[in-house]
């Protein structure tokens, strides 16, 4: 990478409907490269990217026989953390990051919909804006242990480790990027509306956009600085 180039941010996408959404609003000064490993696209060499955002998906982090590319992704993440590459993993991305750092990923208590999280420290550059707590969007069935040497950043009533930091890497199980547009788009996806109905019932699933609209302004205000901080860390690297 030459000095006159914008630093490259790698975005790993596992399914079409789970992209980085509002995270990219903070990345205007970065060149974004989207890679879809489960569609056969290879992850780039580490020295070609300045940071990475790893997004979600309905698969399990250990489904490596069904999705062999997850093995390479976990190995790539392990090496990225060792190099100090800034990484943000969201939902499945956080599970893959935790697994790459040696933590167990296992079935947990399903969380779908808006519910509170407690933030452990207001000093964290990514999640500090949500301290001491906030109502955020959850959409997961698996959970993970806190990786050795990592700092726990968030928890909820159902999940002890909702977010962690290990060096320059953050794993966030909930969806800080969520807003009304994201929820509305997800509920148009058959996989997602089916999961929402199974967890919340028809009425609960159809109430999600209204709740997203009610919370949007505050959540955007409190999460946007964290995304901007992450983009600055990537750009500075």
C-alpha positions in Angstrom: 0.0 0.0 0.0 1.5 3.3 -1.1 1.1 6.6 0.8 -1.2 8.1 -1.8 -3.7 5.2 -1.5 -6.6 5.1 0.9 -6.2 2.3 3.5 -8.2 -0.8 2.6 -11.0 -2.0 4.9 -11.9 -5.6 4.3 -15.6 -6.5 4.8 -16.4 -10.2 5.1 -20.0 -11.0 4.2 -21.5 -14.4 4.8 -25.1 -13.9 3.5 -26.5 -11.2 1.3 -28.7 -9.5 3.9 -26.1 -9.1 6.6 -23.8 -6.3 5.3 -22.0 -3.6 7.3 -24.9 -1.2 6.9 -24.2 2.0 9.0 -20.7 0.9 9.8 -19.7 2.1 6.3 -21.0 5.6 7.0 -17.9 6.2 9.1 -15.5 4.7 6.5 -15.6 7.4 3.8 -11.8 7.8 3.9 -11.2 4.0 3.5 -11.3 1.9 0.4 -13.7 -0.9 1.1 -13.2 -4.4 -0.3 -16.1 -6.8 0.2 -15.2 -10.5 0.2 -17.7 -13.4 0.4 -15.7 -16.5 1.5 -18.7 -18.8 1.5 -19.2 -18.0 -2.2 -15.7 -19.1 -2.9 -14.0 -15.7 -2.7 -10.5 -15.8 -1.2 -9.5 -13.6 1.8 -6.7 -11.2 0.8 -3.2 -11.3 2.3 -3.0 -9.5 5.6 -0.6 -6.9 4.3 -3.1 -5.8 1.7 -5.7 -4.6 4.3 -5.5 -2.1 7.1 -8.5 -3.5 9.0 -11.5 -5.8 8.8 -15.2 -5.9 9.5 -16.6 -9.5 9.8 -20.4 -9.6 9.6 -23.1 -12.1 10.6 -25.0 -15.0 9.2 -27.2 -17.9 10.3 -24.5 -20.5 10.4 -22.5 -21.7 13.4 -18.8 -20.7 13.8 -18.0 -24.5 14.0 -19.9 -25.6 10.9 -16.7 -26.1 9.1 -17.7 -29.3 7.4 -20.7 -27.7 5.8 -18.9 -24.4 5.2 -15.1 -25.2 4.9 -14.3 -21.6 4.2 -15.0 -20.8 7.9 -11.8 -22.7 8.8 -9.7 -20.4 6.7 -11.6 -17.4 8.0 -10.8 -18.3 11.6 -7.2 -18.8 10.8 -7.1 -15.5 9.0 -8.6 -13.8 12.1 -6.1 -15.4 14.4 -3.3 -14.1 12.4 -4.9 -10.6 12.0 -5.2 -10.3 15.8 -1.6 -11.4 16.3 -0.5 -8.7 13.8 -2.5 -6.0 15.6 -4.8 -5.5 12.6 -8.0 -3.7 13.7 -10.9 -6.1 13.5 -14.6 -5.6 14.3 -16.7 -8.8 14.3 -20.5 -8.5 14.6 -22.8 -11.5 15.6 -21.3 -14.5 13.7 -18.3 -12.3 13.1 -17.8 -12.0 16.9 -18.3 -15.7 17.3 -15.7 -16.5 14.6 -13.3 -14.0 16.3 -13.8 -15.6 19.7 -13.3 -19.0 18.2 -10.1 -17.9 16.5 -8.9 -16.7 19.9 -9.5 -20.1 21.4 -12.8 -19.5 23.1 -15.7 -22.0 23.0 -18.7 -21.1 20.9 -21.9 -23.0 21.9 -25.7 -22.8 21.8 -27.0 -20.2 24.3 -30.3 -18.7 25.2 -31.8 -17.3 21.9 -32.1 -13.5 21.8 -34.1 -12.0 19.0 -35.4 -8.5 19.1 -34.6 -5.3 21.1 -33.4 -5.8 24.7 -31.0 -4.2 27.0 -27.2 -4.7 27.3 -25.0 -3.4 30.1 -21.7 -1.8 29.0 -18.8 -2.4 31.3 -16.7 0.6 30.5 -17.5 4.1 29.1 -13.8 4.4 28.0 -14.0 1.9 25.2 -13.7 3.7 21.8 -16.3 1.5 20.1 -19.0 0.8 22.6 -18.4 3.5 25.3 -21.1 5.6 23.8 -23.7 3.0 24.9 -22.6 3.1 28.5 -23.9 2.3 31.0 -26.5 0.5 29.0 -28.8 0.6 26.0 -31.6 -1.3 24.3 -30.1 -2.8 21.2 -31.0 -5.4 18.5 -30.1 -9.0 19.2 -30.4 -11.8 16.7 -28.4 -14.8 17.8 -28.7 -18.3 19.2 -25.1 -19.1 19.9 -22.8 -17.5 22.5 -19.1 -17.6 23.4 -16.8 -17.6 26.4 -14.6 -14.6 27.0 -11.3 -15.3 25.2 -8.2 -15.6 27.4 -6.6 -12.2 27.9 -9.6 -10.3 26.4 -11.7 -7.6 28.2 -15.4 -8.1 28.6 -17.2 -5.0 27.3 -20.9 -5.9 27.5 -23.4 -8.4 28.9 -27.1 -9.0 29.0 -29.5 -11.0 31.2 -29.3 -14.0 28.9 -25.7 -13.8 27.7 -22.7 -13.2 30.0 -20.4 -12.0 27.2 -22.1 -9.8 24.7 -18.9 -8.0 23.6 -15.1 -8.2 24.2 -11.9 -6.5 23.1 -8.6 -8.3 22.5 -6.0 -5.8 21.5 -7.2 -4.0 18.4 -10.0 -6.6 17.9 -13.6 -6.2 19.0 -16.3 -8.9 19.0 -19.9 -7.7 19.4 -22.7 -10.2 19.5 -25.5 -7.7 19.3 -26.1 -5.4 16.3 -24.9 -1.8 17.0 -25.3 -1.1 13.2 -29.1 -1.7 13.4 -31.7 1.0 12.5 -35.2 1.0 11.1 -34.0 0.4 7.5 -32.0 -2.7 8.6 -34.8 -4.2 10.5 -37.3 -3.6 7.7 -34.9 -5.2 5.2 -34.3 -8.2 7.4 -38.0 -8.9 7.8 -38.3 -9.1 4.0 -35.8 -12.0 4.1 -37.7 -15.4 4.6 -34.9 -16.8 6.8 -35.1 -13.8 9.1 -38.9 -13.4 9.4 -39.1 -17.1 10.1 -36.6 -16.8 13.0 -38.4 -13.7 14.3 -41.8 -15.4 14.3 -40.3 -18.5 16.0 -38.8 -16.4 18.7 -41.4 -13.7 19.2 -44.6 -14.8 17.6 -46.3 -13.0 14.7 -47.2 -10.0 16.8 -43.7 -9.7 18.2 -42.1 -10.0 14.8 -44.3 -7.4 13.2 -43.6 -5.0 16.2 -39.9 -4.9 15.5 -39.9 -2.1 12.9 -41.9 0.1 15.2 -39.5 -0.4 18.0 -36.5 0.2 15.7 -38.0 3.5 14.6 -38.6 4.5 18.2 -35.0 3.8 19.2 -33.2 4.8 16.0 -32.3 8.4 16.8 -30.7 7.6 20.1 -28.9 4.5 18.9 -27.5 6.2 15.9 -26.3 9.1 18.0 -24.6 6.8 20.5 -23.1 4.3 18.1 -21.9 6.5 15.2 -18.9 7.8 17.2 -17.8 4.2 17.9 -17.8 3.4 14.2 -15.9 6.6 13.4 -13.3 5.7 16.1 -12.9 2.3 14.5 -12.4 3.8 11.1 -9.8 6.2 12.5 -7.9 3.3 14.1 -7.9 1.5 10.7 -6.8 4.6 8.9 -4.0 5.3 11.4 -2.6 1.8 11.1 
